[in-house]
């Protein structure tokens, strides 16, 4: 063995001394692993151990998706500290969490992202983890069982150890973790597979609700979906209807427990809807909160769930718990025009006499705007006239069901038809705004209204000498000819020569706005054309060339080279649109556009680029007829072909459906017929 190496252990399996490892030759998420020895040594220093454990998690595991080369060398030292009683109990728990996270990444990441030394290091760690199933601290036994769920290569041996510990274990959370880990390993077991399945099935019929539900989860891990379905669904339905949520998972929060338990019903839509409706009437507000999340998840996934669940959700607008009222209003708003039957209730809830909770009022107002009820406009105008509007300056994009603050753009972007009511307080607010964030938010809103925002031209012109000029010019360009006549051309030219400091994006944005306001595209072309030869970023220059139309004919050949580069996403859309607007030919563009959207009709997960592509097909018209089958597939699906599990799922699907209907009408129209 060399004096310094990158191995975690010597030939006998004993951990190499920290200083014997060539850490400079290894890497973690932030670069070279030369700082890992300090972290490992600090684990033995009481005043630094907690910080060191956290540093190891963020550096060696980071966000998962792979196992870095430093991990095999660090793992034996992490395991040694995790088993050392002299290390603080909470630190040992954090280290076991790190071990489990690395093991999970080792099993789930693409092999090319897992360093070659990991399997051997993990196998040795499994040997060290097995004794920790008998650790004196309950949390450590639970964590060890969690880690061992990833020991797929030694499934039979580990299942035997987990079963042995089950017989001796008295702590409920640890017993449930042992049970779940057996389920995770059974699919990888050999001689113990059948016996493990029989054991899990016997526990599904156990009298204790938490054991029954965890056994269902374990069986679902161990068996193909169809084999587990009927047997498991009966047990879950029995538990949900015959026991209290407090007994379902003793170590979980009530709201999350409800979501988890109902999720064990799998794809049985009727059973899930029945469970959600029943739990929405529960006396415990936390149970009702969980049921609201179950309903929102189902609605985000299936179009038919709106009719199944929205009426019951709407009753929660009157829930005694303000958080549940907020959530219910958010679900109704998510569903847009489907929530029209509750417009009166939302209107009342948007006022202080009708709703004491400010967050619930703002959510109800947003829902009213999504419904399309004109009563939202004067109510929103009142909000805009107040010192605090009740809406955030920036839009949040996040998965899940947390009720983050809605933005002004969320509530008002589609309210341009009510500009006469909203512009007076909005203009006053823009003139008085003291922060870049607020000015940017107001300018973006005006941009979304297009020429309807023309009365705000004076306020936008006043921003040309501020740090908000980029967004002010975007809004002026969106307003169109009236703004172009009002903006001094020499002032625009001066901005191109001296863009705002500290805004790297400003030169590009200013050049684009300059071209739209003056018709002179040369500054934008000079900035963007070099991107045609870059590996990324061609979408922006393609969009510019599309705006130029036939005048961009000299670049058609280069665009044709780009068209097949990506088969999905924004690039085929932008390049295809540019080619069509430049040449008028559809024979080369339509096949690429259809190819770009077809996978999403088959597997779901459609992004905004898909909706924009469908809109372009509608504009192309009858020549886009080859798209008809995939367009029909989008429309006929019950499962929404967009990303599920968030507040934008239904609005995104609604936008896709609207675009698809317009496209089907357009591609079926006779040549020359419009879709206006």
N, C-alpha and C positions, 0 to 999 in steps of 0.2 A: 504494500500500500504506500502511495506517495505521501510525502510529509504533509501536504495540504491537498484536499480533494473536495469533491462536491457530494459525496455520499453521506446519507443520514446515519448509517450504522457501519461498524466494521464487519468482518466476515462472520463473527459469532452472533451478530444481531445486537450487540451492545451499542448504545448511542455514541457516536463519535464526539470527542470533546468539541465544545463550541469553537475554540480557536483552531482546531484541526481542519475545519471546513473552509474551502475557498469561497467565501460568501461573495466576493467581488465578481465571481464567474456566474453567480445566480441572480435571478431577478424576481421582483414582486410587482404589484400594480403600479408603483410609482418610480420604478427604475431598478438600479442595482440594489442587491440585498445586503450591502455592507452595514446597514443600520440594524439588521435583524439580531446580531449578537447582543447589542445593547438591550433590545427588547426582551430577549430570552433571559439575560442576567437580571434585569429589573423585576422579573416575575418572582424572584427570591427576596426582593426588598419590599417590606410591608408598605412603605410610603409611596412606592412607585408601581406596585404590582398591578393595580386596577388599570392605570393608564397604559401600562405595557400590554396587558391583555387586549385592551381596546385597539391599541396601535397594531398589534398582530392581526386582529380581525380585519381592520381596514386596509392593511398593506398586503397581507398574505392571501386573504380571501377576497377582499374588496366587495364587489357586487356579484361574485359568482360568474358562471359562464365558462369556467375553465379552472385549471389548477396550475399555478405558476411554478417555476423551477425551484424557488426557495422553499416551497411547501414540504417536499420530502425530507429536506435537511432539518427543517424546524420541527417537524411533527414529533419525533421522539422526545425532544426537550419539552414540548408542550404537554405531551402525555405524562412525562415524569413529574412536571409541576402539578398537573391535574390530579395525580394520585398521591401527592405529598400532603399529609395532614398539617404541616407547618405553614402551608400557603392558605391564605384567607378563603373561607368557604365560598363567598360570592365570586372570587377570582377563579377558583377551580371550576365553578359552574360556567363562567364565561369561556374558559378554555375548552370545556367539553362542547359548548355551543360552536366554537370555532372548528373543532374536530369534525363534528357532525356536518357543518356547512361545507367543509372541504370534501368530505366523503360523498355528500350529495352531488356536488359539482363533478367529482370524479366519475360518478355513475351516469350523470345526465348530460354533461357537456359533449360537444363533438370531440371525437378522439384527438383530432389535430390540436385541440386547445388544452389537452391534458399532458403534462410533462411525463416523459417515459418512466421516470423513477417513482411515480406515484403509486402504482399498484403494489409494488413490493413494500413500500413504506406503510401503506394502508393495511396490508396483511399483518405486519408486525404490530401495528396499533390495535388491531382487533384482538390480538392475544392479550394486550395490556388492558383493553376495555372490559374483557369478560369478568375479571375479579371485581370490577367496580359495580357490577350488578348487586354485590353484597355490601356496598359501602354503607357506613353508618348514617350518612346524611341522605334524607329522602330525595332531595332535589338532584343529588349526584347519581343515585340509582336511576332516577327517571331520565336524566340526561344520557347516561350510559346506554340505556335501552333504546333511546332515540338514535344515538350514533350507530348502534349495532343493526338497526334496520337497514343500513346500507351495506352490510357485510354479505353481499350476494354470492361471492365466491366460496363462502364457508357457511352457506345457509343451513344445512342440516345440523352442523355442530352448534351454531348459534341458536337455532330454534330450540334445541335440547336445553341449552342454558337458560333461555328465556322462559321456557315452560317450568323448569325447576325453580326459578325465582318466583314465578307466578304462584306456585304452591305455598311459598313461604311469605309472600308479600302481603302486608296489611294495609298499606297506604293506597287509597283509591286512585289518585292520579298516576302513581307508578304502575298499578295493576293495569290501568287502561293503556298506558304507553307500552307495556310489555305485550299486551294483546294486539295492539296495532302493529307493533314491530314484527310479531309472528306473521300477521297477514302480509306485510310488505315482503317478507322473505319466502313465504310459501310458494309463490310463483317461480322461485329460483331453486326450490328444494328438489332433492332426488328421492331418497328412500323415506323421508319424513313428510312428503307432500300429502299423501292421502290421509295419514293420521292427523296432520294439522288441519286439513279441511274438515274432517269429522269433528274435531275439537271445536273449531270455530262455529260450525253449524249447531253444535250442542249449546254453545253460549248464546247464540241468537235466540234460543228458546228459554234462556235463563230468566229468572223473575226480576232481576235488577235492571231498571231502564238504562242506566249508563253503560252497563256491560253489554246489554243487547244491542244498543246502537253502535258501540265501538266494535263489536263483533261483526255487525253489518258492514261497517267501513272496512274492516280487515278482510272480509270475504270479497268485497268489491275490489280490493287490491289484488286478491289472490286468484280470482276467477275472471274469465271473459264476461263481459257485461250481461249477455243473455242468460248465461248459466246462473248468475247471481240474482237476476232481476226479480222474478216472481217470489222466490223464497224471502228475499230481503224486504221487498215492498210490504208484504203482509206484516212482517215484524215491526217495521217502522211505523206503519199506519196504526198498529195496535198500541205502540208506545205513545205516539203523539196524541191519540184520542183517549188513552187510559191512564195517563200520569201527568204530573206537573213538570214544566220545563226545568225547575230547580233540581230535579233528579236526573236530568239527561246527561249532564257533563259537569261534575262537581268542581272542576278546576277552571271553568270558563265563565266569561261574562254572559249574562242572560241573553242579550241581544245577539251576540255572535253564536251562542249555543243554538238559538232558534234557527238561525240561517243555516248552520251546519246540519242540524237534525233534519230539517225539511229537505235539504240538499241530498240526503241519503235516499230519498224517493226516486232519484235519478230522473229519467225522461218521462215519467208518468205525469203528463200535464194535468190530467183531471185530479189526481191525488195531490199534487202540489197546490193547485188552485183551491181545492177543498181545505187543505191544511192552512193555507194563508188566510182564507176567509174566516175560519174558525178562530185562529190565533189573533186576528185583528180585533176580536171582541173580548179578548182576555182582560182580566182586571188589573194585571201588572203592566204599567206603561212600558217597561223594558221589553216585555214579551211582544207587545204591540209594535214597538220599534223594530224588533226583529222581523215581524210579519210584514211590515212595510218594506223592508229591504228585500224580503223574499218576493213580494209582489213586484217591486221595481225591477228586480233581476229577471223575472219571467216576462214582464212587459218589454224589457230591453231585448229579449231574445225572440219572442214570438209575437206576431201581429195579432193573432187571435186572442192573446192574453189581455188585450185592452178591454174587449167586451167582457171577458171572464172576471177581471179583477178591478177595473177602474171604479165601478160604482161602489164597491166596498172600501177602496182606498179613499174615495171622496168623503165618506162618512167621517174619516179621521180629520177632516178640516175642523171638526168640533171637538177634537180630543182635548182632555184636560191638561195634557202635557204639551207645553209650547213646542218642544223639539219635534214631537210627532205632527203637530200642525204644520210646521215648517216643511217637514219631509213630505207630507201629503200634498201640500201646495206645489212642491217641487215635482212630484210625480205627475200631477195634473198638467203642469206647465210643460213637462217633457212630452206629454202626449198631444200637445197642440190642440187642433180643432176637435179632436175626440172629446175634449173636456168641455165643450160648449154647453152641455146641460147644466154645468155648475158655474156658469159665468156670473149669475147673480150672487152666489155665495162668495166667489172670489172678489167681486166688486165690493161687497160689504167688508170682507176681510182685509181689503187694501186700505181701509181708513182706520184712524185711531179709535173712534168709537166702536168699531166692529172687531178690532184686534189689538190687544195691548202690547203684543210683542213686536218690536220694530223689524226683526228679521222675518217674522211671519208675514208682516205687511208687505215688505219688499218682494218676498217670494210670491205672494198672491198677485201683486201687480205684474210681475214678470209672467206669471201663468196667464193672466188676463190678456197680456199683449200677445202671447203665443196662441191663445184662442182666436185672436183677431177681433176682439170686442173693442169698439171705439171708445168705450168708457175709460179705457186705460190711459188715453192721451191727456185729458185734463188732470187726472190723478198724478200722472208722471210729471206734468208741468208744475204741479204743487211741490213735488219732491225736488225738482231742479231749482226751484226758487228758494229752497231752504239752504241754510249754511252747510249742512251735511245732507247729501242727496240720498244716502242709504245704499248707494251702489259703488262698487270698487272702480278704480281707474283702469285696471288691467284685467283681461280675461284669463281665467284659470283653465288649463287643460289637464285633466287628471282622470284616471280610472277610479272606479269604486263609487261609493255612495255617501261620501262625506258632503255635508251641505256647506260648501265654501261660499264666500260672499259672491253674489252675482255682480257682473259688471254693467256699466251703463250701455255698453255695446250689446250685451246679452239681451237687455230689455228693450232697446230702442232701435237697433239696426234696421229692423223691418218696418219701422213706423214713419217712413218718409211721407206717406200719404197724409200724415197728421202734422206735417211741418208747420202749418200755419198756427197750430196751437203750441207746439213745442219750441219753435225757434225763438220767440221773445225771451223766455227764461234761459234758454241755452246760450243765446248770444250774450246776454248779461253775464252769465257764468264764465263764458270764454274771455270776455273783456276783463273780468276781475280775477281770473285764475292766477295763482301765485306760484304754482309748481309745474315743472315740466310734465310730470305724470298726468296731471289733470288736463293741461293744454293738449297733450298728445291724445288722450282719450276722447276729448271733445272734437278734435280735428278728425280722428278716425270715424267717429259717428257721422260727422258731416260728409265725409268721403262716401260712406255707404248710402247716403241719401242722394248723391248725384246733383242734378240741376235743381232739385227742390231746395237745396241749401243755399241758393243764390243770394237770398237776403243777408246771409252772414258774410258776404264778401268783404265788407269793411273791417270786420273783426279779424278775418283771416289775413288781410293785407297788413294789419297792425303787427302781425307776428313775423313778418319777413326779416326783422332785425333782431330776432330772439333765437334761443336754442331750439325753438319749436318750428323753425322754418321748413324743415323737411316735410312734416306732417301737414302744415298749412298749405304748402304747394301741392301735395297730394290731393287735398280737399278742393283746392282751386281748379286743378286739372280735371277732377271728377265733375265739377260744376259745368265746365265746358266753355262755350263761346263767350258767355257773359263775363266770366272770370278772365278769359284771355284778353278781352278788351280793357279790363280794369287794371291788369298787372303791367307795370312799366317794364318793357323789354330790356332796357339797359340795366335795370335792377336785377333781373333774372340773370343776365350775362355776368354781372359782378359776383353773384352768388356762386356761379360755376367756377370763377377764378379764385374765390376765397370762401370755400365751404366752412361750416361750423367746425371748430376744433373739437377733437375728442369723439367724433362720430364717424367711424371708418366707413359706414355705409352711405354717408351723406353724398359724396360725389356721384355715385351711381344713381341714387334716388333723385337728386337734383337734376341730373342730365335727362332722366326719363321724363320728369315733370316739365322741364324746359321744352322738350320736344313736343309734348302733348299740348302745351299752351301756345307755342309759337309755330309749330310745324317744322322746325329745324331739328332734324334727328341726328345731325352729324356729331355733336358732342357725345350723345349716348352711344352711337355706333363706334366712335373712337375708343370708348371705355369698354364696351361689351364684346365687340367682335373678336378680340384676342381669346376670349373664353371658348370659342368654337374649337380651339386646338388644345384645350385643357381637358384633363380626365373627368372633371366634374364642373357643374355650374352652367352647362349649355342651355338649361331651361330658360334662363333670363334673356339671353340673346335671341333664342328662338321666338320668344314672345314678342320681342321688339321687332323682329323681322316680319312676324305676322301682322303687326300694326302697319308696317310699311306696304304690305301687299305686293302687287306686281312690281313696284319699284325695287324690291329686294331680289329680283330675278337673278342677278349675278351670284347669289349665294345659294341658289336652289340645289346645285350639285353637292355642295358641302352638307346641306340638310339631308339629302338622300342618303349620304354615307352614315349620318347619325341615326336615321329612322330605325334601323334594326338593332342598334347598340343595346337598348334596353327593351324588354318585352312588356314591362308593366311600369306604372307610376307616371310621374309628370313628364318625363322626357319624350316618350312616344306621343303624348297628347300635344305638347308644345311644338314639337317638330312637325307632327302631322298637320296641325292647324296652320303652321307657317307655310308648309308646302302647298296646302290647299288654297290658302288665300293668295299665294304668289302665282301659282300655275293654274288654278281652277280645276286641276285633275283630281279625281277621286279614286281612280283605279289603283294607285299606289298607296293611298292614305287609308281608305276604309278598311282593307284587310289588317293593317297594323293596329288600327283603333279597336277593331273587333277582337283581335288577338289579345290586346291589352286588358280588356274587361272580362273576357270569357272565364278565366280561372275563378273570378270572384263570384260568378253565378253558380259555380260548382261547389266551392268550398267556403264562401262567405268572406268576411273581413274586408269588405270594400272600403276604400279610403276616399277622401274628397276628390282625388284625381279621377276616380272612376265616374263619379257624378258629373264632373266637368267634361269628361270624354263623352258621356251620353248626351250632354247638352250640345256638344259639337256635332255629334251624329244627327241630332234633330235639325241643326242648322244646315247641314249638308243636304238633308232631305231624301228624296226618292233613291238617289244613288247609294244611300246607306242601307238599302233593303237587306243585304246579307247579315245585318245586325239583328234582324227581327227575332230569330230564335233565342238569342241570349237575352235580349230585352224582355221577351215574354217570360223567360225563366226568372229574371229578377222580380217581375211583378207577381208571378204565380206562387212564389215561395211563402210559406207561413213563417219559417225561421228567417229572421231578418238577415239579409246578406251583408250586413255591416258588422263592425266590431261590437260585441255585446259587453254589458257590465258597466255602463257609465251613463251619465246624464245626457250625453250627446247621441246615444245609440238611436233613439226614436227620431229626434230631429234629423239626424243624418239619413236615416232610412226614409223619412218623409220626403226629404229633398231628392233622394235617389228615385223614389217612386214618381214624384212629380216630373222629374226629367225624363224618366222612362215613358210615361204616358205621352208626353209631348213628342218624344222621339218616335214612338210607334205610330202616332198620328202623322208625323212628317214623312216617315219612310213609306207609309201607305198612300200618301197623296200623289196625284198625277204629277208628271213633270211640269214644273213651273208654278205649281200651287204652293202658296205660302202657308205658314203656321200661325200667322198673326191673328 
